[in-house]
Amino acid sequence: MPKHARVPLLVAAAIAALTVSSAASTAVGPDTSALREAVTPAGIMEHQSELQAIATANAVNGVPTRAVGTPGYKASVDYVAGLLEDAGYEVTTQDFRYEAFIDVTLPEFERVSPDPDVYV
């Protein structure tokens, strides 16, 4: 079933920022030292914690989620867009169609033998 999603246009820039390596400092090109100093493990953990809080606050059927098509996804887009806007970027998003089959249910494991039991 087609779903619509908003995706920040600057996602590629964010991914590039997270993959910058120290080897870039020896290459000819722009000075990326300020960016490399700005991306810290503590900063990454802060954003991961915020994204987890968004997932937890937008649980579906008891499952924390930020899956496409859920309120958690929209909240995640708004979070990232807000960070970029606060950093001075002009943020736009695009709608696009794609096929998605989303099943947000609690994971379940069933042991059938010996001593049958169900783990949720």
C-alpha positions in Angstrom: 0.0 0.0 0.0 1.6 3.3 -1.0 2.5 5.7 1.7 3.7 9.3 1.7 6.8 10.3 3.5 8.6 13.5 4.1 12.3 13.2 3.9 14.7 16.1 4.7 16.7 17.0 1.7 19.8 17.4 3.7 19.9 13.8 4.9 22.8 13.2 2.6 24.7 16.0 4.3 24.0 14.6 7.7 25.2 11.1 6.6 28.3 12.6 5.2 29.0 14.5 8.4 28.8 11.2 10.4 31.2 9.4 8.0 34.0 12.0 7.9 37.2 10.3 8.9 40.5 11.7 10.2 42.1 10.6 6.9 40.3 13.6 5.2 42.6 16.0 7.0 45.5 14.7 4.9 43.6 14.9 1.6 43.6 18.0 -0.6 40.2 19.7 -0.2 38.2 21.7 2.2 39.2 21.9 5.9 36.8 19.6 7.7 38.5 19.9 11.1 35.8 22.0 12.7 33.1 19.5 11.6 35.2 16.5 12.8 35.6 18.2 16.2 31.9 19.1 16.4 30.7 15.4 15.9 31.4 13.7 19.2 30.4 10.4 20.7 28.5 12.3 23.4 26.6 14.3 20.8 25.7 11.2 18.8 24.4 9.5 21.9 22.4 12.6 22.8 20.6 12.4 19.4 20.2 8.6 19.6 18.6 9.1 23.0 16.2 11.7 21.7 15.2 9.5 18.7 14.6 6.6 21.1 12.4 8.9 23.3 10.4 9.8 20.2 10.0 6.1 19.3 8.9 5.3 22.9 6.5 8.2 23.0 4.9 7.1 19.7 4.6 3.4 20.4 2.1 1.4 18.3 0.6 -1.7 19.9 3.1 -1.3 22.7 6.1 -1.3 20.3 8.3 1.9 20.3 8.5 2.9 16.7 9.6 5.6 14.2 8.5 3.5 11.2 7.4 5.3 8.1 3.7 6.2 8.2 3.6 6.4 12.0 3.4 9.5 14.2 7.0 8.6 15.4 8.3 9.0 11.9 6.8 12.5 11.5 8.2 13.4 15.0 11.6 12.2 13.9 11.5 14.2 10.7 10.4 17.3 12.7 13.3 16.7 15.1 16.0 16.4 12.4 14.5 19.4 10.5 14.5 21.5 13.6 18.1 20.7 14.3 19.1 21.7 10.8 17.0 24.9 11.0 18.6 25.8 14.3 22.0 25.4 12.6 20.9 27.9 10.0 19.8 25.7 7.2 16.7 26.3 5.1 15.0 22.9 5.3 12.5 21.6 2.8 10.9 18.1 2.6 9.5 16.2 -0.4 6.6 13.8 -0.6 7.2 10.6 -2.6 5.3 7.4 -3.2 6.7 3.9 -2.4 5.4 0.5 -1.5 5.5 -0.3 2.2 4.2 -3.1 4.3 4.4 -2.1 7.9 3.6 -4.5 10.7 4.1 -2.9 14.1 3.4 -5.7 16.5 5.1 -7.0 19.6 7.7 -9.6 18.7 6.8 -13.1 19.9 8.8 -16.3 20.3 7.2 -19.6 21.0 8.9 -22.6 22.4 7.0 -25.7 21.5 9.1 -28.3 23.2 10.1 -29.2 25.8 8.0 -27.2 28.2 6.0 -25.1 25.8 6.0 -21.4 26.5 5.5 -18.0 24.7 7.8 -15.1 25.1 6.7 -11.6 24.2 
